[in-house]
Amino acid sequence: MAHEGHMVLSLMGRESRDPTSVNGFYQWELLAQALMTMVSEGIVEEEKVDSFNAPYYACCYEELKMVIEKEGSFMVNSHKTYEIDWDEGMELEIRGEGFARAMRAVVESILEYHFGSPIMDDLFRRYAQLVDHHLSNARAKLITLIISLVKRH
């Protein structure tokens, strides 16, 4: 990259410095609940769930800025944080299903590799129900961080 070249990063994040904040991981908590229900019904082995590790971490802006500054190749030019409702633009009747389809598009290959393809339809049907229930009781949002960087000398 050329000196003073620009790069823009867009990634999932969280607003709070607290890594346990709900907006950083709750979509994964609901997926875990769906899997544990399948464990209780004997469909999935508990050891499989215990050994699953999703490669996901939602950082806050301050954490990302610290890593960028420590690495030293770039400086932060500007940043913005956007909130997007889980059910943004979805009709009320299908919001759980809609969010589950979006999540499935992102994580199905990882889940399928670990748990096998036969459970995927059932898993995401259960997940859609849990998401729908959650959205009927609370507003849920995803946080997107947009960071503009400039290459240092």
KETORMI-674513 format. One record per atom (N, C-alpha, C, CB): residue in one letter; atom name; z, y negated, x. Coordinates in pm, 1 decimal. Glycine has a CB too. Layout:
! KETORMI-674513
aa, at, zz, yy, xx
A, CA, Z, Y, X
...
This chain:
! KETORMI-674513
aa, at, zz, yy, xx
M, N, 0.0, 116.3, 84.2
M, CA, 0.0, 0.0, 0.0
M, C, 0.0, -123.8, 89.6
M, CB, 121.5, 0.9, -96.3
A, N, -76.1, -222.4, 50.3
A, CA, -89.4, -345.4, 127.6
A, C, 40.3, -426.3, 125.3
A, CB, -205.2, -429.9, 73.4
H, N, 61.8, -502.9, 232.2
H, CA, 175.0, -594.8, 238.1
H, C, 171.4, -685.4, 115.5
H, CB, 172.4, -678.8, 369.5
E, N, 285.0, -701.2, 50.7
E, CA, 302.4, -778.6, -72.4
E, C, 224.3, -721.4, -190.0
E, CB, 260.4, -921.4, -49.3
G, N, 185.0, -594.0, -179.5
G, CA, 122.7, -525.3, -292.5
G, C, 226.8, -501.4, -400.9
G, CB, 58.6, -391.4, -247.8
H, N, 180.8, -486.8, -522.9
H, CA, 271.3, -468.6, -636.4
H, C, 262.4, -326.3, -690.9
H, CB, 239.2, -569.9, -747.4
M, N, 375.0, -279.4, -740.9
M, CA, 382.9, -149.2, -806.2
M, C, 475.0, -165.1, -925.9
M, CB, 434.5, -37.3, -708.1
V, N, 438.6, -103.7, -1037.3
V, CA, 521.4, -107.7, -1157.8
V, C, 565.4, 34.4, -1190.5
V, CB, 444.0, -171.6, -1278.2
L, N, 694.7, 50.8, -1211.8
L, CA, 751.7, 179.1, -1251.7
L, C, 797.3, 169.9, -1396.1
L, CB, 869.5, 219.7, -1159.1
S, N, 773.5, 274.7, -1470.7
S, CA, 821.4, 285.6, -1608.5
S, C, 890.4, 420.3, -1620.4
S, CB, 703.9, 271.1, -1713.6
L, N, 1018.9, 420.5, -1655.1
L, CA, 1091.9, 545.9, -1663.6
L, C, 1202.0, 539.6, -1767.8
L, CB, 1150.1, 581.7, -1529.0
M, N, 1240.5, 657.9, -1813.6
M, CA, 1351.6, 668.0, -1907.5
M, C, 1479.6, 630.0, -1833.3
M, CB, 1361.9, 812.3, -1968.8
G, N, 1566.7, 562.5, -1901.4
G, CA, 1690.8, 521.4, -1838.4
G, C, 1802.2, 507.8, -1939.6
G, CB, 1671.8, 391.3, -1764.8
R, N, 1900.0, 429.6, -1901.4
R, CA, 2011.2, 398.8, -1991.2
R, C, 2055.5, 256.2, -1962.8
R, CB, 2130.2, 499.9, -1973.1
E, N, 2119.6, 194.7, -2060.1
E, CA, 2167.3, 57.5, -2042.5
E, C, 2298.8, 52.2, -1966.2
E, CB, 2183.8, -9.8, -2177.5
S, N, 2384.1, 144.3, -1995.3
S, CA, 2519.1, 144.8, -1941.0
S, C, 2523.6, 202.3, -1799.7
S, CB, 2611.1, 223.6, -2031.7
R, N, 2618.8, 154.6, -1721.2
R, CA, 2642.5, 215.2, -1589.9
R, C, 2709.6, 351.1, -1603.4
R, CB, 2728.5, 122.8, -1503.0
D, N, 2764.5, 379.1, -1720.0
D, CA, 2833.1, 504.5, -1746.9
D, C, 2731.4, 617.8, -1765.4
D, CB, 2923.0, 491.2, -1871.8
P, N, 2725.4, 715.4, -1674.7
P, CA, 2625.8, 821.7, -1685.6
P, C, 2646.2, 914.2, -1806.0
P, CB, 2626.9, 903.3, -1560.4
T, N, 2759.9, 904.1, -1872.3
T, CA, 2782.9, 987.2, -1990.1
T, C, 2752.3, 913.2, -2120.3
T, CB, 2926.4, 1036.0, -1991.6
S, N, 2693.3, 793.6, -2111.1
S, CA, 2662.4, 718.4, -2233.1
S, C, 2564.2, 797.2, -2318.9
S, CB, 2604.4, 578.7, -2198.9
V, N, 2583.9, 792.1, -2447.5
V, CA, 2506.7, 871.6, -2543.0
V, C, 2356.5, 847.4, -2530.4
V, CB, 2551.6, 840.7, -2684.6
N, N, 2315.0, 724.1, -2507.4
N, CA, 2172.6, 694.8, -2503.0
N, C, 2102.8, 753.6, -2381.5
N, CB, 2151.7, 547.3, -2505.4
G, N, 2176.0, 806.4, -2288.7
G, CA, 2114.1, 863.6, -2170.3
G, C, 2085.9, 1012.2, -2179.2
G, CB, 2199.7, 838.5, -2054.0
F, N, 2151.9, 1081.2, -2273.1
F, CA, 2136.9, 1226.2, -2270.7
F, C, 2146.6, 1295.3, -2405.5
F, CB, 2238.0, 1283.0, -2182.2
Y, N, 2175.8, 1225.7, -2513.9
Y, CA, 2209.7, 1295.0, -2638.2
Y, C, 2097.5, 1384.1, -2690.2
Y, CB, 2246.1, 1194.8, -2743.6
Q, N, 1972.3, 1349.5, -2661.6
Q, CA, 1862.6, 1436.2, -2704.9
Q, C, 1875.5, 1574.0, -2641.2
Q, CB, 1726.3, 1373.5, -2669.3
W, N, 1931.4, 1579.2, -2520.6
W, CA, 1954.6, 1707.0, -2453.0
W, C, 2074.8, 1780.4, -2513.2
W, CB, 1976.5, 1684.4, -2302.5
E, N, 2174.2, 1706.5, -2555.3
E, CA, 2290.9, 1767.5, -2619.0
E, C, 2249.4, 1841.0, -2746.9
E, CB, 2397.8, 1660.2, -2650.7
L, N, 2161.8, 1779.6, -2825.0
L, CA, 2114.7, 1844.7, -2947.5
L, C, 2032.4, 1969.2, -2916.0
L, CB, 2031.6, 1746.9, -3031.1
L, N, 1955.5, 1964.8, -2810.0
L, CA, 1879.6, 2082.7, -2768.7
L, C, 1975.5, 2194.7, -2726.5
L, CB, 1782.5, 2047.4, -2652.7
A, N, 2081.5, 2159.1, -2656.5
A, CA, 2183.4, 2257.5, -2616.6
A, C, 2250.0, 2317.9, -2740.1
A, CB, 2290.0, 2191.9, -2524.9
Q, N, 2276.6, 2235.7, -2841.6
Q, CA, 2336.0, 2287.5, -2964.6
Q, C, 2243.5, 2388.9, -3031.7
Q, CB, 2367.1, 2172.5, -3061.2
A, N, 2113.7, 2358.2, -3034.4
A, CA, 2017.6, 2451.5, -3093.6
A, C, 2018.3, 2583.7, -3016.5
A, CB, 1875.1, 2390.0, -3094.5
L, N, 2020.3, 2575.5, -2885.2
L, CA, 2024.4, 2697.4, -2803.5
L, C, 2153.4, 2776.4, -2826.1
L, CB, 2010.8, 2662.0, -2655.2
M, N, 2265.7, 2706.9, -2834.5
M, CA, 2393.7, 2776.5, -2853.6
M, C, 2402.3, 2842.0, -2990.9
M, CB, 2510.3, 2679.2, -2835.6
T, N, 2338.6, 2784.1, -3090.1
T, CA, 2330.9, 2849.0, -3221.6
T, C, 2253.2, 2979.6, -3210.2
T, CB, 2264.1, 2755.2, -3326.0
M, N, 2146.6, 2976.0, -3131.3
M, CA, 2067.5, 3097.4, -3110.4
M, C, 2146.5, 3201.1, -3030.7
M, CB, 1936.2, 3063.9, -3038.0
V, N, 2233.5, 3156.7, -2941.9
V, CA, 2322.7, 3248.3, -2869.9
V, C, 2417.3, 3314.8, -2968.9
V, CB, 2402.9, 3173.2, -2759.6
S, N, 2477.4, 3235.4, -3057.6
S, CA, 2574.4, 3290.5, -3153.3
S, C, 2510.4, 3390.5, -3249.7
S, CB, 2639.3, 3177.6, -3232.5
E, N, 2379.3, 3379.3, -3267.2
E, CA, 2307.1, 3472.7, -3354.7
E, C, 2245.0, 3587.9, -3277.3
E, CB, 2198.8, 3399.3, -3431.5
G, N, 2268.0, 3593.4, -3145.0
G, CA, 2216.9, 3702.3, -3063.9
G, C, 2068.8, 3691.9, -3029.4
G, CB, 2241.1, 3829.4, -3133.6
I, N, 2009.5, 3577.8, -3048.6
I, CA, 1866.3, 3558.9, -3020.7
I, C, 1843.5, 3525.3, -2874.2
I, CB, 1807.9, 3447.7, -3109.6
V, N, 1937.6, 3450.7, -2815.7
V, CA, 1928.9, 3409.0, -2675.3
V, C, 2056.6, 3454.3, -2605.1
V, CB, 1908.9, 3252.9, -2662.2
E, N, 2042.1, 3499.4, -2481.2
E, CA, 2158.6, 3540.9, -2403.3
E, C, 2231.9, 3417.3, -2349.9
E, CB, 2116.3, 3634.3, -2286.2
E, N, 2364.0, 3419.3, -2361.6
E, CA, 2443.9, 3305.9, -2315.9
E, C, 2423.7, 3279.1, -2166.9
E, CB, 2591.5, 3330.8, -2344.5
E, N, 2406.9, 3385.0, -2088.5
E, CA, 2384.6, 3368.7, -1944.5
E, C, 2258.1, 3286.2, -1917.1
E, CB, 2373.8, 3506.6, -1876.2
K, N, 2157.1, 3303.6, -2003.5
K, CA, 2033.2, 3226.5, -1988.1
K, C, 2060.8, 3077.6, -2008.6
K, CB, 1925.5, 3275.6, -2088.1
V, N, 2141.1, 3045.4, -2108.0
V, CA, 2175.0, 2905.1, -2134.2
V, C, 2260.0, 2851.0, -2019.5
V, CB, 2250.3, 2890.2, -2269.8
D, N, 2357.5, 2928.4, -1975.6
D, CA, 2445.6, 2884.4, -1867.2
D, C, 2369.6, 2859.4, -1737.2
D, CB, 2554.2, 2987.7, -1843.5
S, N, 2262.1, 2933.7, -1714.7
S, CA, 2188.2, 2920.2, -1589.3
S, C, 2072.9, 2819.5, -1597.9
S, CB, 2134.4, 3055.0, -1547.7
F, N, 2053.3, 2760.0, -1715.4
F, CA, 1944.6, 2663.4, -1731.4
F, C, 1988.4, 2525.7, -1681.6
F, CB, 1900.0, 2655.5, -1879.4
N, N, 1902.8, 2462.9, -1603.7
N, CA, 1930.4, 2328.7, -1553.1
N, C, 1806.0, 2243.3, -1573.9
N, CB, 1971.8, 2331.9, -1402.1
A, N, 1816.3, 2146.1, -1662.3
A, CA, 1703.2, 2056.6, -1688.5
A, C, 1699.1, 1948.5, -1580.9
A, CB, 1713.8, 1992.7, -1830.7
P, N, 1586.0, 1930.1, -1517.3
P, CA, 1574.8, 1829.1, -1410.9
P, C, 1559.9, 1689.0, -1469.9
P, CB, 1454.9, 1860.4, -1319.1
Y, N, 1667.7, 1637.3, -1526.1
Y, CA, 1661.2, 1509.4, -1595.9
Y, C, 1783.3, 1425.7, -1560.2
Y, CB, 1652.2, 1530.4, -1748.9
Y, N, 1758.3, 1301.7, -1528.5
Y, CA, 1867.0, 1206.7, -1507.3
Y, C, 1817.8, 1070.0, -1551.7
Y, CB, 1914.0, 1204.6, -1357.4
A, N, 1890.0, 1006.4, -1638.9
A, CA, 1854.7, 872.9, -1686.4
A, C, 1942.5, 772.4, -1611.9
A, CB, 1873.1, 860.4, -1842.5
C, N, 1883.1, 699.7, -1521.5
C, CA, 1959.4, 602.0, -1442.7
C, C, 1965.1, 468.1, -1516.4
C, CB, 1896.3, 583.5, -1301.8
C, N, 2056.4, 384.0, -1476.3
C, CA, 2058.9, 246.5, -1525.6
C, C, 1985.7, 158.9, -1423.8
C, CB, 2206.7, 196.1, -1548.8
Y, N, 1954.0, 37.8, -1463.3
Y, CA, 1879.7, -52.5, -1374.9
Y, C, 1952.9, -73.2, -1242.1
Y, CB, 1857.2, -187.7, -1443.9
E, N, 2083.7, -92.0, -1247.8
E, CA, 2160.9, -118.9, -1126.2
E, C, 2150.7, -3.9, -1025.6
E, CB, 2307.6, -143.8, -1161.6
E, N, 2154.8, 120.3, -1075.3
E, CA, 2141.2, 236.2, -986.2
E, C, 2003.2, 238.3, -920.8
E, CB, 2165.0, 367.3, -1063.9
L, N, 1900.5, 215.2, -1002.6
L, CA, 1764.8, 216.7, -950.3
L, C, 1744.3, 105.9, -847.5
L, CB, 1664.1, 202.5, -1063.8
K, N, 1794.6, -12.5, -877.0
K, CA, 1781.2, -125.7, -784.0
K, C, 1850.1, -93.5, -651.5
K, CB, 1841.2, -254.9, -845.8
M, N, 1967.9, -32.3, -656.9
M, CA, 2041.1, 2.1, -536.3
M, C, 1960.8, 100.3, -449.3
M, CB, 2177.6, 62.2, -572.9
V, N, 1898.6, 200.3, -510.7
V, CA, 1819.7, 297.9, -436.2
V, C, 1696.8, 230.5, -374.2
V, CB, 1776.7, 414.7, -528.4
I, N, 1631.3, 143.9, -450.3
I, CA, 1513.0, 72.7, -399.8
I, C, 1551.4, -14.7, -280.3
I, CB, 1449.0, -14.3, -511.9
E, N, 1660.4, -87.9, -292.7
E, CA, 1703.1, -175.1, -183.6
E, C, 1747.2, -95.6, -61.1
E, CB, 1816.4, -265.3, -230.1
K, N, 1814.6, 15.8, -82.8
K, CA, 1860.0, 98.8, 28.5
K, C, 1741.0, 158.3, 104.0
K, CB, 1952.1, 211.0, -22.4
E, N, 1637.9, 201.3, 31.7
E, CA, 1518.9, 258.6, 94.5
E, C, 1444.6, 152.3, 175.0
E, CB, 1425.7, 320.1, -12.0
G, N, 1436.6, 28.8, 124.6
G, CA, 1389.0, -83.8, 202.4
G, C, 1241.4, -118.1, 201.4
G, CB, 1425.7, -62.2, 334.4
S, N, 1155.2, -34.9, 146.5
S, CA, 1011.6, -63.9, 148.9
S, C, 968.0, -165.8, 44.8
S, CB, 934.5, 62.6, 128.6
F, N, 1047.4, -181.1, -60.2
F, CA, 1011.0, -269.5, -170.9
F, C, 1127.4, -359.9, -206.9
F, CB, 967.2, -188.1, -293.4
M, N, 1094.4, -469.6, -272.2
M, CA, 1197.5, -551.7, -334.3
M, C, 1162.5, -564.0, -482.1
M, CB, 1208.8, -693.1, -265.7
V, N, 1265.3, -576.7, -564.5
V, CA, 1245.2, -588.3, -708.5
V, C, 1196.8, -729.1, -739.5
V, CB, 1376.0, -555.7, -786.8
N, N, 1082.4, -735.3, -804.3
N, CA, 1024.9, -863.0, -846.3
N, C, 1079.4, -902.7, -983.3
N, CB, 870.5, -854.8, -850.1
S, N, 1079.4, -808.8, -1076.4
S, CA, 1133.4, -833.6, -1210.4
S, C, 1160.9, -699.2, -1276.1
S, CB, 1034.9, -919.6, -1297.3
H, N, 1234.3, -704.7, -1385.3
H, CA, 1260.6, -583.0, -1461.8
H, C, 1286.0, -617.8, -1607.5
H, CB, 1380.5, -506.1, -1403.1
K, N, 1260.6, -521.6, -1692.5
K, CA, 1290.2, -533.0, -1835.8
K, C, 1341.4, -398.4, -1884.1
K, CB, 1163.6, -577.9, -1917.7
T, N, 1424.8, -404.8, -1984.2
T, CA, 1475.9, -284.7, -2048.9
T, C, 1434.5, -289.9, -2195.0
T, CB, 1631.6, -272.8, -2034.1
Y, N, 1375.7, -180.9, -2242.7
Y, CA, 1331.0, -172.9, -2381.2
Y, C, 1405.5, -62.8, -2453.4
Y, CB, 1179.9, -148.9, -2388.8
E, N, 1440.7, -89.5, -2577.3
E, CA, 1500.7, 11.1, -2664.9
E, C, 1394.4, 58.0, -2762.5
E, CB, 1625.4, -45.5, -2740.4
I, N, 1384.9, 188.9, -2779.3
I, CA, 1292.5, 245.6, -2876.7
I, C, 1372.4, 343.8, -2961.1
I, CB, 1169.1, 315.5, -2807.2
D, N, 1372.1, 324.0, -3091.6
D, CA, 1439.5, 418.0, -3179.9
D, C, 1372.5, 554.7, -3170.0
D, CB, 1438.4, 366.7, -3325.7
W, N, 1452.8, 660.7, -3174.9
W, CA, 1398.2, 795.4, -3169.5
W, C, 1291.0, 815.4, -3276.2
W, CB, 1509.5, 898.6, -3186.4
D, N, 1313.7, 755.4, -3390.8
D, CA, 1223.6, 776.1, -3504.7
D, C, 1130.5, 657.2, -3528.0
D, CB, 1304.4, 802.8, -3630.6
E, N, 1106.1, 579.9, -3424.6
E, CA, 1019.0, 462.9, -3432.8
E, C, 883.9, 501.8, -3491.9
E, CB, 1000.3, 398.8, -3293.7
G, N, 846.8, 434.9, -3599.6
G, CA, 716.2, 455.4, -3661.1
G, C, 700.9, 584.7, -3739.4
G, CB, 613.2, 451.3, -3557.0
M, N, 807.8, 660.4, -3758.0
M, CA, 798.6, 787.3, -3830.8
M, C, 848.0, 770.6, -3972.8
M, CB, 878.7, 897.0, -3759.8
E, N, 786.4, 843.2, -4062.5
E, CA, 831.9, 842.1, -4200.9
E, C, 966.8, 913.0, -4209.3
E, CB, 727.5, 909.7, -4294.7
L, N, 1048.7, 866.7, -4300.5
L, CA, 1184.4, 918.5, -4315.4
L, C, 1188.2, 1070.7, -4328.5
L, CB, 1250.1, 855.6, -4436.2
E, N, 1094.0, 1129.0, -4403.3
E, CA, 1097.0, 1272.7, -4430.3
E, C, 1066.8, 1358.2, -4307.1
E, CB, 998.3, 1305.6, -4539.2
I, N, 999.9, 1301.4, -4206.9
I, CA, 957.9, 1384.4, -4093.0
I, C, 1012.7, 1336.1, -3959.2
I, CB, 807.6, 1388.5, -4086.1
R, N, 1110.2, 1249.0, -3960.6
R, CA, 1153.7, 1192.5, -3832.9
R, C, 1215.9, 1295.6, -3739.1
R, CB, 1252.4, 1082.1, -3857.8
G, N, 1294.1, 1389.0, -3790.2
G, CA, 1348.9, 1494.2, -3704.1
G, C, 1239.1, 1580.4, -3646.4
G, CB, 1447.2, 1580.9, -3781.2
E, N, 1145.0, 1617.6, -3731.4
E, CA, 1031.1, 1698.5, -3687.3
E, C, 944.2, 1621.3, -3588.5
E, CB, 946.9, 1742.8, -3807.8
G, N, 922.8, 1494.1, -3614.5
G, CA, 840.9, 1412.0, -3525.4
G, C, 902.1, 1397.8, -3387.4
G, CB, 819.9, 1275.3, -3585.5
F, N, 1032.4, 1369.9, -3382.3
F, CA, 1097.7, 1357.9, -3251.8
F, C, 1099.4, 1492.6, -3180.2
F, CB, 1241.3, 1304.3, -3267.9
A, N, 1122.0, 1600.1, -3255.1
A, CA, 1122.9, 1734.2, -3194.8
A, C, 986.0, 1767.3, -3135.1
A, CB, 1162.3, 1840.9, -3299.9
R, N, 878.2, 1727.4, -3202.2
R, CA, 743.6, 1751.2, -3146.7
R, C, 725.0, 1674.2, -3016.0
R, CB, 634.1, 1709.7, -3248.9
A, N, 771.7, 1550.0, -3013.3
A, CA, 759.4, 1469.6, -2891.1
A, C, 840.2, 1531.7, -2777.3
A, CB, 806.3, 1324.6, -2916.6
M, N, 962.0, 1572.7, -2806.2
M, CA, 1046.6, 1635.5, -2704.6
M, C, 984.2, 1767.8, -2658.0
M, CB, 1189.7, 1659.6, -2760.1
R, N, 928.7, 1841.7, -2753.0
R, CA, 865.2, 1969.5, -2719.1
R, C, 749.1, 1948.0, -2622.1
R, CB, 815.4, 2040.7, -2846.8
A, N, 671.5, 1843.8, -2644.1
A, CA, 558.9, 1814.0, -2555.5
A, C, 606.5, 1789.3, -2412.5
A, CB, 481.4, 1691.9, -2607.0
V, N, 727.0, 1734.5, -2398.9
V, CA, 780.3, 1701.4, -2266.4
V, C, 844.9, 1822.0, -2198.7
V, CB, 881.7, 1588.6, -2277.7
V, N, 919.7, 1901.4, -2273.0
V, CA, 1004.2, 2003.3, -2208.5
V, C, 967.7, 2148.4, -2236.5
V, CB, 1143.2, 1982.7, -2249.8
E, N, 870.3, 2173.2, -2321.3
E, CA, 842.9, 2312.8, -2358.9
E, C, 810.3, 2401.2, -2239.4
E, CB, 728.4, 2318.1, -2457.2
S, N, 729.8, 2354.1, -2146.3
S, CA, 691.4, 2441.5, -2034.6
S, C, 812.9, 2483.3, -1951.8
S, CB, 588.9, 2370.8, -1944.6
I, N, 908.2, 2392.7, -1934.2
I, CA, 1029.8, 2425.1, -1858.6
I, C, 1114.1, 2526.8, -1935.6
I, CB, 1112.8, 2296.8, -1830.1
L, N, 1129.7, 2503.1, -2065.9
L, CA, 1208.4, 2593.8, -2148.7
L, C, 1140.7, 2731.0, -2160.5
L, CB, 1229.7, 2533.1, -2288.1
E, N, 1010.3, 2729.4, -2178.1
E, CA, 936.0, 2853.9, -2192.3
E, C, 946.0, 2939.7, -2066.2
E, CB, 789.6, 2824.5, -2224.3
Y, N, 939.5, 2876.4, -1951.4
Y, CA, 951.0, 2948.4, -1825.3
Y, C, 1087.1, 3017.8, -1815.2
Y, CB, 930.8, 2852.4, -1706.7
H, N, 1191.2, 2949.1, -1859.9
H, CA, 1327.3, 3002.7, -1845.1
H, C, 1365.0, 3099.1, -1958.8
H, CB, 1428.0, 2887.5, -1839.9
F, N, 1330.0, 3064.8, -2082.5
F, CA, 1375.3, 3142.6, -2198.4
F, C, 1268.1, 3234.0, -2257.1
F, CB, 1424.0, 3049.5, -2305.2
G, N, 1142.4, 3212.7, -2223.5
G, CA, 1032.8, 3291.1, -2279.7
G, C, 970.1, 3222.7, -2400.6
G, CB, 1082.1, 3429.3, -2318.5
S, N, 844.0, 3249.0, -2421.6
S, CA, 771.0, 3181.5, -2529.3
S, C, 807.8, 3227.6, -2670.6
S, CB, 625.0, 3201.4, -2508.8
P, N, 855.6, 3350.5, -2691.2
P, CA, 881.6, 3393.3, -2829.3
P, C, 983.1, 3308.9, -2907.0
P, CB, 928.7, 3533.3, -2827.7
I, N, 1073.9, 3238.6, -2838.4
I, CA, 1177.2, 3162.6, -2911.8
I, C, 1139.1, 3016.7, -2937.3
I, CB, 1307.5, 3166.7, -2835.1
M, N, 1028.2, 2969.9, -2882.1
M, CA, 998.1, 2826.6, -2884.4
M, C, 986.3, 2768.2, -3025.5
M, CB, 870.2, 2801.4, -2809.8
D, N, 913.1, 2833.4, -3114.1
D, CA, 898.0, 2778.8, -3249.6
D, C, 1033.1, 2769.8, -3320.0
D, CB, 801.1, 2865.6, -3332.3
D, N, 1111.8, 2876.1, -3310.4
D, CA, 1243.8, 2878.6, -3373.5
D, C, 1336.0, 2773.4, -3311.6
D, CB, 1306.7, 3018.4, -3360.6
L, N, 1334.0, 2763.3, -3179.8
L, CA, 1418.8, 2665.2, -3111.1
L, C, 1387.3, 2523.5, -3157.9
L, CB, 1400.4, 2675.6, -2958.7
F, N, 1260.6, 2487.5, -3161.1
F, CA, 1227.0, 2350.4, -3197.7
F, C, 1237.4, 2324.6, -3347.6
F, CB, 1087.9, 2318.0, -3150.7
R, N, 1232.1, 2429.1, -3429.6
R, CA, 1262.0, 2412.1, -3572.5
R, C, 1409.6, 2376.8, -3588.9
R, CB, 1226.9, 2541.7, -3653.2
R, N, 1495.4, 2447.9, -3519.2
R, CA, 1639.5, 2420.1, -3523.1
R, C, 1669.3, 2281.2, -3465.7
R, CB, 1717.8, 2528.3, -3444.6
Y, N, 1602.4, 2250.5, -3355.5
Y, CA, 1620.6, 2119.6, -3292.3
Y, C, 1582.0, 2007.8, -3388.0
Y, CB, 1537.6, 2109.7, -3163.3
A, N, 1470.9, 2023.1, -3458.5
A, CA, 1426.0, 1922.0, -3555.2
A, C, 1531.6, 1900.1, -3663.5
A, CB, 1292.0, 1964.3, -3619.6
Q, N, 1594.0, 2006.6, -3708.9
Q, CA, 1698.8, 1994.6, -3810.6
Q, C, 1819.5, 1918.4, -3755.9
Q, CB, 1742.1, 2134.0, -3859.8
L, N, 1859.0, 1949.1, -3633.0
L, CA, 1972.0, 1878.4, -3571.6
L, C, 1939.6, 1729.8, -3549.8
L, CB, 2009.5, 1944.5, -3437.2
V, N, 1818.2, 1701.2, -3504.7
V, CA, 1776.9, 1561.5, -3484.8
V, C, 1776.6, 1488.6, -3618.0
V, CB, 1636.7, 1553.6, -3418.6
D, N, 1722.4, 1551.7, -3720.3
D, CA, 1717.5, 1488.8, -3852.0
D, C, 1858.4, 1457.4, -3902.5
D, CB, 1644.0, 1579.6, -3952.0
H, N, 1949.1, 1552.6, -3885.9
H, CA, 2088.7, 1530.4, -3926.6
H, C, 2150.0, 1414.8, -3846.8
H, CB, 2172.7, 1659.7, -3906.7
H, N, 2127.0, 1413.4, -3717.2
H, CA, 2181.3, 1307.1, -3632.0
H, C, 2126.7, 1170.4, -3674.9
H, CB, 2147.3, 1334.1, -3483.4
L, N, 1997.2, 1163.5, -3699.6
L, CA, 1936.3, 1035.6, -3737.1
L, C, 1978.5, 988.6, -3875.9
L, CB, 1785.6, 1046.8, -3731.6
S, N, 2021.8, 1080.1, -3960.7
S, CA, 2069.3, 1039.2, -4093.5
S, C, 2209.7, 980.4, -4085.4
S, CB, 2067.8, 1158.5, -4190.5
N, N, 2279.2, 1002.6, -3972.0
N, CA, 2415.4, 952.9, -3955.5
N, C, 2430.4, 840.8, -3853.8
N, CB, 2503.3, 1064.6, -3916.6
A, N, 2330.0, 821.8, -3768.9
A, CA, 2343.8, 723.2, -3661.7
A, C, 2206.5, 675.3, -3615.6
A, CB, 2422.4, 782.6, -3543.0
R, N, 2205.5, 556.4, -3560.4
R, CA, 2083.3, 506.3, -3496.7
R, C, 2081.3, 564.2, -3355.3
R, CB, 2077.8, 346.6, -3495.2
A, N, 1969.7, 620.9, -3320.1
A, CA, 1954.8, 676.9, -3185.6
A, C, 1838.1, 607.4, -3118.0
A, CB, 1933.0, 832.0, -3189.8
K, N, 1856.3, 575.6, -2991.5
K, CA, 1750.9, 504.2, -2920.9
K, C, 1729.5, 561.9, -2782.2
K, CB, 1784.1, 356.1, -2911.4
L, N, 1608.0, 546.7, -2736.9
L, CA, 1572.1, 579.5, -2599.8
L, C, 1560.7, 448.1, -2524.6
L, CB, 1438.5, 662.6, -2592.3
I, N, 1596.1, 450.3, -2400.1
I, CA, 1588.7, 331.3, -2316.0
I, C, 1477.5, 351.7, -2214.3
I, CB, 1725.1, 302.8, -2245.1
T, N, 1388.8, 254.2, -2205.4
T, CA, 1282.5, 256.7, -2105.3
T, C, 1303.4, 141.0, -2009.2
T, CB, 1141.9, 249.0, -2171.8
L, N, 1303.8, 172.6, -1881.0
L, CA, 1316.0, 70.5, -1776.6
L, C, 1176.7, 43.2, -1719.4
L, CB, 1415.7, 116.0, -1663.4
I, N, 1140.7, -83.4, -1711.5
I, CA, 1016.0, -125.7, -1647.6
I, C, 1056.1, -211.1, -1528.1
I, CB, 921.2, -205.3, -1747.8
I, N, 1013.5, -170.5, -1408.7
I, CA, 1050.9, -238.4, -1285.1
I, C, 923.2, -278.0, -1211.4
I, CB, 1141.8, -147.4, -1195.6
S, N, 912.2, -405.7, -1177.4
S, CA, 801.6, -454.0, -1096.4
S, C, 850.5, -469.7, -953.3
S, CB, 745.2, -588.4, -1151.6
L, N, 780.0, -404.0, -859.5
L, CA, 818.7, -403.6, -719.3
L, C, 711.4, -472.1, -634.2
L, CB, 842.5, -259.4, -670.5
V, N, 756.1, -530.9, -523.0
V, CA, 665.0, -591.0, -425.8
V, C, 691.5, -524.8, -291.4
V, CB, 683.6, -747.4, -417.4
K, N, 584.1, -484.6, -224.4
K, CA, 594.5, -419.8, -93.0
K, C, 642.2, -519.8, 11.0
K, CB, 458.7, -359.1, -50.4
R, N, 740.5, -480.5, 86.6
R, CA, 790.0, -564.6, 196.8
R, C, 696.9, -552.7, 315.8
R, CB, 934.4, -524.6, 237.3
H, N, 722.0, -633.7, 417.3
H, CA, 639.4, -634.5, 540.6
H, C, 628.6, -496.6, 601.0
H, CB, 697.7, -730.9, 644.4
